[in-house]
């Protein structure tokens, strides 16, 4: 934060009042999801807006406060997330109605892949999908209708299964060369000896070892806990499996393949979902997995079908998204993020090479947490700061790119108060509950604890920083070396 800089939003007494709506929202999460067991997303949306209303009374200029909230709600990030939810809602509901989960129940029971094995299979499958498509949210919306109901019937613990799907999505977000977080992490890290940024291919190649170690730890944890703590999950009885298992549902993997193929080629989730919907509707009708009333119907004055129900199931989640983005807008325009980062940069940590890496790790996690765990935008905001800090220590841009991208995909994803990923998963599960009556709601705290891959990423990169594993320095000719004595600025230290 620049000295003497003023911000649009100011509060009476202290700037810390900017955190008040977030505190109200956090308390509401605990009350609704743990104490009252009221799981509807509209409740959290109401809590977010209540927090904004109460805090606005503490602002010196209420008009400026609400304009900041509005700018947060109307940001490109918020608009893109809301549009993704509205577009993928019908696709997910179509997949549920067409019985793709029943197909996987049949497949899993046929080959004996139940409980923890199914959870590990889902993590690996979602990791492959996310790496191929470069989209974590697209993987979440694709994976849940396919794997989640089937996994429950095959003895997977609901919370750990949901965590495995989200973990797989984050694996791809961390590793995929076409992920927005990979691209942002690489392009914001610049060389000290030449006017270039880190190349994406080199960054991806240098981070594979970290991703695979984190994935291995994740697989071990899901093998251990995939059937629940103490193995509490139970495979459904033969009668239930016989009623629910249907190999016909596997034909609906055709639109999934189409969606993933288009996503890889076009790198556009909206185009991919559009093709997926068209192909899925045709395949479903021709195969008999869908009938016309599954697409759209009106009965007793109530509209139905996946085109309507899919959108309706996401409205509470969009309300939450608007509320939390409004809070983030106030946090940014009150200078709260700038003040916290400024305090971090002035600590004694930055005196050493490892300390400077900790500054970047903490800085990117704080930035990400303040914008709803959106890792791509967080990297764009903090990436240039991280690059400056790394260059002063002679670190290679590959190294700083890996540190910030690893940490941005770690604990911020699991925050049960601000992570859009956590609440999107909860909302998706609630949407599936309208189709599958054996599903039960899950809470943000349990889901955060069961999403192992981000936790393992934090562990891996913590070890990286402490031990220096994989630390690279930039040489005078722009190359890389493990020896700090050969760094481009070694003679200046």
N, C-alpha and C positions, 0 to 999 in steps of 0.2 A: 504494500500500500504506500503510495506516495505521501510524503508529509504534507499536511494541510489539505489533503483532498477531501472534498465534500461529496455526499451521496444524496440521491433523491429522497430517500426515506430516513428520517431521523425520529428518535423516540425521546420521550420525557424521562430524564434520569440517566439511562444507560442504553447503549446499543444492544446489550444482551437481551433486551425485550424482543428482539427479532427471533430469538429461539423459542419464545413462548408458544406460538402456534404449533411448532413441532413437538414441544413437550406435551401439550394438550392432546395432540394426535397420538403420541406414544402411550399416554395413559388410557386413551380410548381403545387402543389395540388390546391392551391387557384386559380391560373391563369387558369388552365385547367378546373377545375370543377365548378368554380363560375363565373369567368370573361368571359372565352371563351366558356364555356359549351361544351368542347371537352372531351367526357367521355371515350374514348378508353384507355384500360389499357396499351397499348404499349407506349402511351404518357408519362405515369409515369415511365415506364421502361427506356425510353430514358432520362428522367430528372435525374433518379438515376445515370445512367452511366455518364451523363454529369457532375454531381456533383463530381463523383469520378475522372474524367479526369482533371477537373479544380483544384481540391484539390491536386492531385498528383504533380502538379507543385510547391506546397508549401512544399513538403516533402524534408527532407535532402537526403534521399535515395529513389528515385522513384521505384527502384526494390523491396525494402522491402515493400513499400506502396502497390504495386500491388500483392505481395505475400500474404500480410495480407488480402487484398480484396478477393483473390482467395481462401484462407483458409476459409473465411466466406461463400463464395458461395459453397464450396465443403464440408461444415460441414454436419454432419449426419442430423441435423435439417432441413437444406435447401433441402437436397436430399430426405428426407422422405416426406416433404410437396410437393415437385414437383412431386414425384411419386404418392402421394395420388391424386393430381389434375388430372394427366394423367389417372389414373385408374377410378376415379369416374366420369370423364367427360362423357364417353360413357353411364354409368348407368343413369346419370341425363338426358341425351338427349333421351335415350330409354324411360324413364318414361314420358317425355314430349310428344314424338311422339305417345305413346300408349294411351294417353288421361286420365291419372290418375287425372289431374286437372279438366277435364270435369266431372269426377265422383264426385268430391267434390263439384263442382258447383251445380250439381243435388241434392246432399245430403243436402248442405247448404240451397238451395232455398226451398227444400221440407220440411224441419223442421223449416224454418224461422230463421236460424242462420246466420245473416248478420252483417256487420259493426263491431262495437267494440266487440260484442259477439264472432264473428269468430276470431278476433285477440286474445282474451283471450283464446279461445279454442286452437288455434295454439300454444300459449305460453305453456299451460299446456301439450299438446300433445308432443311438442318438449322437454319439461322438463322430461317427462316420458321416452322418447326414449333415451335421453342423459344419464339419470341416469342408465338405464338398460344396455346401451352399453359402457358407460364410455368414449365416444369420442365426443368431441364438433364439430370437423370438419365433422365427419361422419354424425352427426345430421344435420348440415347445408346443406350438399350435398344431404341428403335424404329428408329433409323438404321442400326445395325451389321448386323443380319440383312438389311436391304434393300439397302444400298449397298456394304458392305465386300467381300464375295466378288465381286460384279459388277465393282467397280472394279479389283480385282487383275487379273482377266482382260482388262480393257479398257486395261491399261497404266499404271495408277496405282501409284505407289510405296506399299507397305503402310503404312509409318510415317507418311508425309505424309497419306495418306488417313485413317488413324485420327485424326491430329491435326486434320484438317479437320472430321471429325464432332464431335469434342470442342470445337473452336473455334466451330462453329455453335451448339452447345448453350450455350456460355458467352455468345455474342452475345445470345441470347434471355434468358438469366438476367440480363444487364446491362440490357436495354432493356424487357422485357415489363412492362406495368403490373400483371400478376397474378403476377409472380415474387415468391417470399418475400423475396429480397434487395432488390428494389425497394421492397416494402412496408416492410420493416424499416428500410431506409436513410431513407425519407421520414418515417416515424412517429417515429423516434428524434431527428430534428432539429427543434428547437423555436425559435419566434420569441422574441426578447428583448422585443418591445414588446407582445405579446399572448399570451394563454394558448392557443396553438394550435401544432400541428406542421405541417411542410411537407405540402402536398397532393400526392397521388401524381401527378395529371395534370400539374401544373406542373413537378414534378421530371422526369417522363418527357419532357415537351416541351423542357426546357432541356438535356437530355443527348443528344438525338438527334444533334447535330453531332459530339459526341465519338465516339459509337458508329459513325457512318457513316465518319468519317475512319479509325478503327481497322479497320473492315471493308474499306475500300478498300486499305489497306496489306496486309491479310491476303490479299486476292484477288491482288494483285500477286505476293506471295511464293509463293502456291500455283501461280500460272501459271508461275513460274520454276522451282519445285522439285517440282511435282506428279508428274513422271515419275522423281523421284529425283535425287540429286546427279550431274550429268553425264548425265542422261537415261537412267539405267541400267535402268529398268523397261521391259518389253517386252510389247506387246499379244500375247495368245495367238494361235496360228495359226488359220487358217480351219477346220481340222478340229476343234480343241478348241472354238472358239466355236460351231460347228454342233452339236456334241454337248451343249454346256452351255446354249446359248441356247434359250429356250422362252417365247413370248409368253403362254402360259397362266398363267404365274406372276404376271402383272400383275393378275389378278383378285383376288389376295390383298391388293391395296391397299385393297379395300373394308373389311376389318376395321381397317386402319390409319386410314382416314378416320373410321370409327366411334370408334376409341380417341381420336383427336385431338379429335373433336367433343365427346365426353363429357368429356374433360379440360378443354376450354375452358368448357363449361357448368357442370360440377360442381366444377372445380378440385380434383379428387381423383384421384390416379394409381391408387389401388386400385380405385375404381369404374370408371375408364376401362379398365384392363387386364381387369377382369372381363367387361365388355361386349365388349372386343376379342377375348377368348378364345372367348366364346360365338359371336359372329358369325363369327369366323375358322374355328372348327370346322365350323359349318354350311356356310359358303361352300366350304371346302376339300373336305368330303365330297360336296356336291352337284356341284361342278365336276370332281371326280375328282383334284384336287390332293393330297388326303389320302385314306387308307384307315383303317379302324378300328384297325389295328395301329399306325398312326402316333400314335394318341392314347394307347393303353395296350396292352401285350402282356407275356407272360411266356414265356420260352423257356429251357430248360435251367436252370431255377431262378433266372434273371436277369430282372428286370423291365425293360421298355423303354417307348418311346413318349415324346412330348414332356412329358406330365405328370410323368414320373419323371426323365427325362434332364435336363429343364429345371431342376428343383430340384437334382439331383445336381451339375450343372455349376457351381452357385453356392456349394457348401459350403466349398470352399477359400477363396473370396473372403470368405465370412462369418467364417471362422476368422481371416483377416488383419484384418478389421474389428474383431472382438472384441479382438484383441491390441493394435491401434493405439489403440483407444478406452480400453483399460486403461492404456496408457502416458500418454495425454492426461489421464486421471483423476488419475494420480500427479503429473503436471506442474502441474495446477491446484491440487490440495490440498496440495502442498508450498510453494505461494506463488511458484513460479517465474515464472508469467505476471505476477503482481502486481509482483514485484520488477523484472522487465524493463521493464514499462510505467512504473513509478515512476521508474526511471532515465531513461527517455526523456522523461517530462514535466518533469524537472528540468534538461534540457539548455538551452543558450543558444538553440537553434533557435526556441523559442516566443516569442522577443522580437519577431520581425517577423511580418507577416501571412503572407508566403510560408513563413517558418519554421514557423509554427503549422500551416499546411497540410501541411508535410512531417511534422510530429509526428503529425498525424492519419493521413497516408498510411502511415507506418511502424507506427504503433500498430495500425491495422486489419489490416495484413499480418502482423504478429507474432501478434496474437490469432487470426487465421484459421489460420495455420500450426500453432498449438498445439492446434487442435481438428480436425485432419485436413482442413483447407481447406473446411470447411463454412461457406459464406459467410453464409447467413441467421443462424445462431446467433452467428457472430462479430460481425455488425452489431448484434445485440441486446445483446451483452456490451459492445462498445466504443462503440456509437452514442451513448449519453448522455454519455460522456466527450468524444467529438468535438464534440458539440453545445455543451458548456460552453466548450471551447477556442475554437470558431468565434464564439460570441456575444461573448466578451471582445474579439475583434478587429472586431466589428461586421459580420461576414460574414452573408450571407443564408443561411437554411437550405437553399435550393436548392443553393447552392454547396458547402456541407459535405456534403450528401447525395450529390452527384455525385462528390466526391473520394473519400469512403469506399467508395461502391459501385463506383466504377471500379477502385480499387486492390484491393478484396477479390476482384474477379473477374480480377485480373491474375496476378502471379507466384506467389501461393500455390497457384493451380490447377496450376502446372507443377512444383512441388517434387517431385523424384523419390523422396523418402524418406517424406513424410507425406501427400501429396495423395491423398485417397480417389478423386478423379476419375481420376488416372493409373492406379491399380491396378484400379479398376473396369473401365476400358477394356481393360487387359491381360487381366483375367479374362474379359471378354466375348469377346475374340479367341480365347482358349484354348477357350472353349465352342464357338465356331464351327468350330474345328479338328477337332472330333469328327465334323462333317458334311462339311466340305470339305477333302479331303486335300492340296490345293495351297496351303493357308494355312500360314504359318510364324509362330512366336511373335515378339513385339516386346518390347523392354526399356524400363524406365521412363526412362532417360536419353535415349534416342533419341526416345521419344514426347514427352518434355518439350521437347526442342529443336524438334520439328516441330509443336507446338501453337501456332500463330502468333498467334491473336487475343488471348489473355491477354498475350502479350509486347507486342503492338501497343497494347493498352490501357495498359500500364505506360508505354510511350513517349509516348503521347498525353497522359496525365495528368501525366507528368513535365514535358512542355513547357507544359502548362496552369499548373502551379505556378510554374515558372521565369519564364514570360513574363507571367503574369496573365491569359491568354486565358480569357474567360468568367467572370472573377471578378466576383461581385455582392455588394453590401453591402445591409444592411437599413436602410431609412429610418425616421424617427420614427413614421410612420403605418403601418409594417409593409410598405411597398412595397419595390421593389428599384431599385438604382442602381449604375452602374459607377464613380461618383465617390466615393472614400473620404471626401471633405470633407462629403458629404451623409449619411453613415452616422449612425445613431441616437445613437452614442456619440462622434461626432467631437469634441465639445467636451471630452471626458474624456481624449483622447489627448495 
